[in-house]
Amino acid sequence: MSTNEANSSDLALRNLEGLLPDLAEFYEDVHLHPELSMHETRTAKLAADRLRAAGYEVTTGVGKTGVVGLLRNGDGPTVMLRADMDALPIQEATGLPYASKATATDREGNTVPVSHMCGHDMHVTWLAGATKLLADARTSWRGTLMAVFQPAEETGEGAHAMIDDGLFNRFPKPDVILGQHVMVGPSGTVAGRAGAITSAADSLQIRLFGRGAHGSMPQASIDPVVMAASTVMRLQTVVSREVAAAEAAVLTVGVLQAGTKENVIPDEAIIKLNVRTFDAGVRTRVLAAIERIANAEAAASGAPRPPEITTIDQYPLNVNNRDATKRVVDAFRGHFGAERVRETGPAPASEDFGSFGAEWHVPSVFWFVGGTDPEVYAKAKEANRLNELPVNHSPKFAPVLHPTLETGVETLVVATRAWLPA
């Protein structure tokens, strides 16, 4: 923590050390009780209760389970802080004493394990801590603080659910929107950049139609398995042959489903794929190529009908406003020191955080907070084995509690105070 007592952020952070035991207990509780997207009722209640206790006006049920807290503290800018709340259908394998053993019913009616393998439990805790500290130090700043606990980031629907539920009409328009994510990186460090910070993402399903037959009589069929295999192989050329070397795109086929028995040629096949891009033009070209290839392979196979191509989910390109990013970075360097604040390239992961700023026409800034034990990270880097560290969505992803917890609270407070005048 900065030792410059003249820094107004310190007035809000002076009680952080005393709050840490409570925040650590809160974090373990949220981790132990994860909830799937759009089912974050318990987490939302915990967040709402904390905001009310700190003196915020609280609105619940925004976008089904979202929570918005307002702390009006005189004339001045409005700063929106966002944290996502949902967990993933993953069996936790961290070995932590507070590891999740929770299960839930997914949208297909299946019983699935649930765990916070992306760090949203840390995000909720960070925002709970920052809002408490800023409320306790309200004599040191003026303006309005808007805390948003968002559902369903993992399914790409939570930000829009809140927007569609009147977020822009029911609450004051912020001057800046701030958010952050725990990632692999030395705990205690912060990373970000101006411009594109996380990729746009498009998940698609391609349903290919054939004609079923006995496996011994393939001549009587139009084989969707071969059609799907040819489509998958051809899709691998989109990035390698249609995207320039100076541009970037990722196209991954994650699902190929067809048939139920080895001697039966099925009627249809399903392909599910994911695309990540950092440029609107590249995105348009890649999506067009996918449609072209799927239709051409179906036609080449003599399919009885064109494939059905449907969107599963979409995430916007998340772009940090340059002027707002400079203000945040300057504040971070003044507080943490330059050695703990680094510039990073755009991350191939995706986030619906960008929807708030882009659609509200408000500058936004999103950054990463390291969650890896610094010694573990340093040894992995020295051995050229960073790719072996558990990443977000891994069953073993487990941010080290300290100093990840305090660093994420500090970043929110320091960034907020860069806008709120004394």
N, C-alpha and C positions, 0 to 999 in steps of 0.2 A: 504494500500500500504506500502511496506517496506520503512523504513526510512534510510536504509543503503545506503548512496550516493555512496559508493565505489562499490556497486553491479551494474554491467554493465546493467542489465535489467532495472534498474531505469532510465538510460539515455533514453531508449525508452519509458518508462512509464511516464516520467515527464509531458508530455502534455495530459495525459489521462483525467484528470479532465476537462480540457478545451474542450475536444472533446466530452464529454458525452452528452451535449444537442443535438448536431448534430446526434450522434448515436441513441439517444432515438427517435428523429424524424424519422430517417431512419428506425428504427425497427417498429415503428407504421405504417409507410407507407407500408413496406413489409407485415406486419400482415394484413393490410386492403386490400391488393391486392394479395391474395394467388393464386397459380396456380398448377394444377394437374401435375402428373409425366409426363415428356417429353414434357410439355407445358410451361416450366418456362421461356418464352421469355422475359417478362418484368423484372423479377427478375435478369435474366442473364445480361440484358442490364445495370441495375443499378450497378451490381457488376463490370462489365467490365468498365463502366464509372469511377467508383471510383478507380479501379486499374490504369487506364490510367492517371488519375489526379495525382496519387501518383508516377508516373514515371515508371510503370511496362510495359514490353512488353506483349501485350494481344492477345490471340488467342481465338476466339469465335467459337461456333458451334461444339465443340469437343464432340462426342457422341450425336449429335443433338443440345442440348442446353447448354452443359457444357462450362465452361470458365476456361482458364489457364492463370495465370499471372506470369511472370518471372522478378525478380529484380536481375540482375547480379552485384555483388559488390566486384569484385576482387577474388583472389584465396581463396579457403576455401570450406568447406562442402556445400552440397545442402540439404536444409530442405524443405519438402513438407508439406503444411498445407491444410486440406480438410474440407469443409463445404457442407452439402447437402441443396438443395433449395426447394424441392417439398412439397406440402400441401396434405391434405386428403379430401375425399368426405364426410365430416361431417358437420352438422349444428352447428355452434358455439353457446354456451349458457353461455358464461362467463359474459355477461353484461358489458363488457369493452366499454368505449366510442369509441374506434377504433375497435370494433368487426367486423369481416367479415360478409358481406351480399352477398358475391359473389356466383355466380353459374357458372357452366360450363357443357359442354357435355362430358360424359364419353365415354369409348371405345365401349360400347354397344348402344350408341346413346341416352342415358337417360340424362335428365337435373338433375344435382345433386348440392347440396350446397358444397362449398369449404371453408376450413379454415385451419389455421396453428395450429392444435391440437397436434402436436408432437414437436414443438419448433424449426423447421428448420429456421423460421424467425429469431430467436435468434442466431442460428449458422451462418447465413449469416451476421448478424450484427457484431458478434464477429470477424469474419475473415476480414470484411471490416475495422473494427477498428484496429486490430492488424497489418494488412498490411500497413495501413497509418502510424501508430506510428513507425514501424520498418523502413519504407522508410525515414521518417523524421530524424531518428537517425542512418542513414547509416554510418556516420563517426565513430560509436562505434563498428562496426562489419565488418567481411569480409566473403564472400561466396556468395551463390545464394539462394534466397528465391523463392519458387514455391507455388503459391496459386491456389488451385483447388476448384472451385464451381461446385459441382456435381449434375446432375439431378437424378430423379427417384430412390431415395433410398427406398421409400415406396413400390415400385413394384419389388425391387431386381434386376433391370436391368441397373441402371445408371452407376455403376462402370464399369461393363463389356462393356457398350456402349462406354465409353471413352477409355477403353483398346482396344476394337475392332477397334476404330477409330484411332489407332496408337499412343496412349498416350506414350507407352514405347519407340517408335522410334522417335517421334517428339520432345521429351523434355528430358532434362538431367536426368539421373538416380539419385534419391535422396539417401543420406546417411541414412536418417530416415524419416518416414512418421508419422505425428501427427494429431490426431483428437479428438473431444470431443462431448458430448451430454448433453443437459439440462435434468434433471430428478427430480423426487420428492426427496427432501432432503433439509436441511437448506440452504437458499441462502447465498452465501459467502463461502461455503465449497466445497472441491474437494474430489473425491473418485475414487479409481482405484485399480488395482492389476496386478501382473505379471501372465503370463499364460492366460488361457481362460477368457475373459472378457464379451463377449456376445455369445449366443448360435448359433449353426448351426440351420437352419430352412428349412423345406421342406413342401410345400403346394401341396396337391395332389387332383385330382378329380377321383372318381371311378364311372363309368357308368355301372349300372347293367341292364341286359336285361331279360325281362320276356315275357309273352304273355297276351295281354289285353283281357278283357271280361266284360260282364255286372256284376254289383255288386251283383245281385241276383243269379248268376251262377258261383261262384268261382271255381267250379270243372273244368270249361272250361279254366281256366287261369293258368299261372305260375306267381304268384303274386310278382312283384318286390318290393312292399311296405313291405311285410313281409320279403322278402329277405334283403332289406336295413335295416330294424329294427333289424334283427338278426345279420347283419354285424356290425352295430353300437354297439350293446351290447357286441359282442365278442371282438371288438376292445378295449373296456375298460379294458380287461384283459392283454393287451400287456405290459403296464407299471407295473401293479400290480403283474403279474405272470411271466414275461419274462425279466424284468430288475432288477438287484440285488439292494438291499437296499442301498448299498454304491455307486451306480451309480445314474444318474439322467436322466430323460426324461419326456417330456410332450406330450400327444397326445390328441388333441381336435378336435371333429367333430363340425364344425361350420355351415354346410349346409346339410340339407336332403330335397330333392325336389322330389315329385312324384305326378302325376295326376293333374286333373283340376276340377273334380266333384266327389261328395261323393258316387255316385252309379255306378262309372266307375272304373274298375281295369285297370291301365295304362300298357303300354308296357315296360316302363323303369323307373328307379329311379337314381337320382344323389346324391352322397355323396361327400362333400368337407371337407378335414381335414388338420390339421396343426400339424407338429411334431417339437419339439425342443430338441436338444441333445447337450452334451458337450464333447463327445468322439466319435471318428470315428468308433470304433468297435460297440458301442451302436447304433449309427445311422444306420449302416449296418444291425444289427439284427432287429431293429424296422421296418425299411422299408421292410425287407424281411417278417416279420410277417404280416404286413398289406397286402402284396400281397398274402401270403398264405391264410389268413383268407378270403379275398374277393373271391378268386377263390374257396375255399372250401365251403363257404356259397352258392355261385352260383351253384356249382355242387350238393350240398345237396338239393337245390330247384328244380333241373332239368332244369336249365336255358338253353335256346336254344343255347347260345354261352357264352364264358368266358367274364368276365367284362373287360372294357377298363380302364386302370389306366394311367393317364397322369399327368405330373408335371405342376403345375401352376406357381410356382416360387421357387427359392432356395437361401438361404443365407449361406455363408461359416461360419465355426467356426472362431471367431475373437480372435486371440491369441496375447497377448502383449509379445514382446521380453523382457526377464528378465533383461539383462544388460541395454537396453535402458530405461526400466521402472524404474530401480533404479536411473538412471541419472535424469529422469523427476521428480521422487518423491523427490530426494534430493534437486533439484532446487526449487520445490514447498515448501518444508519445510523451506528452507532458506529464501524464500520470504514471505510466508504467516504465518509461524509458524506451529509447529506440530499439534496444536489444531484444525486447519482448514483443515488438510489433513488427510484423513482416508483411511484404506484399506476396500474394499468391497468384497463380494463374487461375483461369475459370475452372470450376469443378464440373465434371461430367454428371454429377448428381443433379437432381431437379427439385424444385420447391414451388409451391403455389403462393408463397409470400409475395412474389412480384405482382400478383393480381391486384393487391390493395393499392399500391402506388400507381401502377399503370392505368387502372380504371378510375381512380380518384384524381388522377393528374396531380399527384403529390410526389416530391422527391423522396426516395427511399434508399436506405443503406442496410446491407446485410453482410455479416462477417462470420468468421469461424473462430471458435475457441478450442484450443488443444485439450485433449482429454487423456493422453497417454502418459504413463509414468515417465518423467524425463530421462531417468537412467535406462529404462527399457528402450525408449526411443533412440537414445544415443548409441546404445550397443547394437541395435538393429541397423541403424544407419551406417555405423562403422563396418559392420559385417555385410553390408549391401543386402539386407534382408527386410527392408521396410515393407515390402509387399507381403510379408508373412504375418504382420501385425493384424489382429482382428479389427475389421473395419465395420462401419455402420451396416446393420442388417445381418451381421455374422452372429451365430448363436453364442459366441464368446465375446462379443463387444461389451466392454465394461469400463467406462471412464473411471480413472482413479478419482476418488472423492475429493481429495485435497492435493493441489490448490485449484482443481477445476471448479469446484463449487464457488469459492470466493472470487475467482477471476471472472466468472460469468456474471456475478452480481455487480462487480466493479465496472465491467464494461458497459452494462446497461445504465448504471448511475452516471458514469463519466460521460457517455455519449448523450444522455438526456440533458445533463447540465450544460452541455455545449450549446443548447438552444434556450434554456430557461434562464432569464436574467435574474440577478439578485434583487 
